[in-house]
Amino acid sequence: MIVFSQFLLLFVLSVWLQSSVANIKMQEAGIVPDVIDIAPNKTVQVTYPSGVVVDQGNELTPTQVKDQPSLHWEADENALYTVLMTDPDASAEFSEVRHWLVVNIPGNKVSEGQSVVDYVGSGPPLGSGKHRYIFLVFKQPSSIKTDVYISKTTRTGRTKTKARDLIKEYNLGVPVAGNFYRAEYDDYVPTIHAGFKN
């Protein structure tokens, strides 16, 4: 019985520590207050087809994150979720840049959600330093009705955005999970920018 109690205590402590790490790392990186007011307590697992994983502020390259990642988080299978990826370190001209937005996700099945903004990887301009690319997961209070759709070839609607405005518009509240990485310019960035038609 004592061994089981110790195991249970260690398990609870490890889950709590993992939850705390996400919150602490986002606060240390200034995501609170730059992007959101309260950091999530859980981590969304983000894995790219290139094999790299997002790990609370690790450095990745635009080449490594060019393709849409897979995401996993602890989800209520009967609830709907929103996933947002944003870059708050764009120029003053662009404000935040919205890289990905999917709403009405059943559980954590992102592919079954409604794409509002198609995924576009990191494209920080040469000389702009490291940018933070932030993934936030929100549990929706109800289904979101929107006809907005921004394709991967469209810049209009991605720039001059704010996560806070989206949270308010859709009544999303506090994110339930999050993660982020940092990236700076590499030789793949011109390919990303050339893909935009407007």
C-alpha positions in Angstrom: 0.0 0.0 0.0 2.8 2.4 0.8 4.5 1.7 -2.5 1.2 2.5 -4.4 0.7 5.7 -2.4 4.3 6.8 -3.2 3.7 6.0 -6.9 0.5 7.9 -6.9 2.1 10.9 -5.2 5.0 10.9 -7.8 2.5 10.7 -10.7 0.4 13.6 -9.4 3.6 15.6 -8.8 4.9 14.9 -12.3 1.5 16.0 -13.9 1.5 19.1 -11.8 5.1 19.9 -12.7 4.4 19.5 -16.4 1.4 21.8 -16.1 3.4 24.4 -14.2 6.2 24.3 -16.7 3.9 25.5 -19.5 2.6 28.3 -17.4 6.0 29.4 -16.1 7.7 29.3 -19.5 5.0 31.4 -21.2 5.2 34.0 -18.4 9.1 34.0 -18.6 8.9 34.6 -22.4 6.5 37.5 -21.9 3.6 35.8 -23.7 1.8 37.0 -20.6 1.1 40.0 -20.9 2.1 40.5 -24.6 -0.5 38.1 -26.0 -2.7 36.8 -23.3 -3.6 37.7 -19.7 -3.4 34.2 -18.2 -1.1 31.4 -19.3 -2.6 27.9 -19.8 -1.7 25.2 -17.3 -1.4 22.4 -19.8 0.9 21.9 -22.8 -0.3 21.2 -26.3 2.0 18.7 -28.0 3.1 20.0 -31.4 5.0 17.7 -33.8 6.1 18.7 -37.3 6.4 16.3 -40.3 10.1 17.2 -40.3 10.4 15.4 -37.0 10.9 18.4 -34.7 8.7 19.1 -31.7 7.8 22.3 -30.1 9.0 22.5 -26.5 8.2 25.7 -24.6 10.4 28.1 -26.3 13.0 25.9 -28.1 14.5 27.3 -31.2 13.4 25.9 -34.6 14.0 27.0 -38.2 11.5 28.1 -40.8 12.6 25.1 -42.9 11.7 22.7 -40.1 8.3 24.2 -39.5 7.1 24.8 -43.1 4.4 22.1 -43.1 1.3 21.9 -40.9 2.0 20.1 -37.6 0.0 17.6 -35.7 -1.4 18.6 -32.3 -2.5 16.7 -29.3 -3.9 17.9 -26.0 -6.1 16.5 -23.2 -9.5 17.1 -24.6 -13.1 16.5 -23.7 -14.3 14.4 -26.7 -17.8 16.0 -26.4 -16.5 19.6 -26.5 -15.4 21.9 -29.3 -12.0 23.6 -29.4 -10.2 26.5 -31.2 -6.5 26.4 -32.1 -4.6 29.6 -32.8 -1.0 30.1 -33.9 0.2 33.7 -33.7 3.5 35.6 -34.0 3.4 38.7 -31.7 6.9 39.8 -32.8 6.1 41.0 -36.3 6.9 44.6 -37.2 4.7 47.5 -36.0 3.2 47.6 -39.5 1.9 44.0 -39.2 1.2 43.9 -35.4 0.6 40.2 -34.6 0.6 37.8 -37.5 -2.0 35.0 -37.5 -0.4 31.8 -38.9 -3.2 29.4 -38.2 -6.7 29.3 -36.9 -9.1 26.3 -36.7 -12.4 26.5 -34.9 -15.1 23.9 -34.0 -12.6 21.1 -33.5 -14.3 18.1 -32.0 -12.1 16.9 -29.1 -8.6 17.1 -30.3 -9.3 16.1 -33.9 -7.9 19.2 -35.6 -8.5 17.8 -39.1 -12.2 17.7 -38.4 -12.4 21.3 -37.4 -13.2 24.4 -39.6 -10.1 26.0 -41.0 -10.5 29.8 -40.8 -6.9 30.7 -41.5 -4.8 28.0 -43.3 -1.5 27.1 -41.8 1.6 29.1 -43.0 4.9 28.4 -41.3 7.3 30.9 -39.8 8.6 33.7 -42.1 10.5 36.2 -40.0 12.2 38.9 -42.1 16.0 39.0 -42.4 17.5 40.9 -39.5 14.3 40.9 -37.4 15.7 38.6 -34.8 14.0 35.7 -33.1 10.2 35.6 -33.2 7.9 33.8 -30.7 5.4 31.5 -32.5 2.6 30.6 -30.0 0.1 27.8 -30.1 -3.0 28.3 -28.0 -5.9 25.9 -27.5 -9.3 27.1 -26.2 -12.3 25.2 -25.1 -15.3 26.8 -26.9 -18.5 27.7 -24.9 -20.5 26.8 -28.1 -20.2 26.4 -31.8 -18.6 29.3 -33.7 -20.4 30.6 -36.7 -18.1 32.2 -39.3 -17.8 32.4 -43.1 -14.2 33.8 -43.0 -11.6 31.7 -44.8 -8.0 32.8 -45.4 -6.0 30.5 -47.7 -2.3 29.9 -47.4 -1.7 32.2 -50.4 -3.4 35.2 -48.7 -1.7 37.7 -46.4 -4.8 39.9 -46.0 -6.5 39.0 -42.8 -3.4 37.5 -41.2 -1.7 40.8 -40.3 -2.7 43.5 -37.9 -4.5 40.9 -35.7 -4.5 40.4 -31.9 -5.1 37.2 -30.1 -7.0 39.2 -27.4 -9.5 40.5 -30.1 -10.1 36.9 -31.3 -10.6 35.7 -27.7 -13.1 38.5 -27.0 -14.9 38.1 -30.4 -15.4 34.3 -29.9 -15.8 34.4 -26.1 -13.0 31.9 -25.7 -11.8 32.8 -22.2 -8.5 31.4 -20.9 -6.6 29.0 -23.1 -6.6 25.4 -21.8 -3.3 24.4 -23.4 -0.4 26.2 -25.1 3.2 25.9 -26.4 5.6 28.0 -28.3 8.9 28.0 -30.2 11.3 30.7 -31.4 12.5 31.1 -35.0 14.6 33.6 -37.0 15.2 34.0 -40.7 16.7 31.2 -42.8 16.9 30.5 -46.5 13.4 29.1 -46.7 11.7 32.4 -45.7 11.7 33.9 -49.3 9.8 30.9 -50.5 7.1 31.5 -47.9 6.8 35.2 -48.8 6.7 34.4 -52.6 3.7 32.1 -51.9 1.5 35.1 -51.0 -0.7 36.4 -53.8 -2.0 39.4 -51.8 
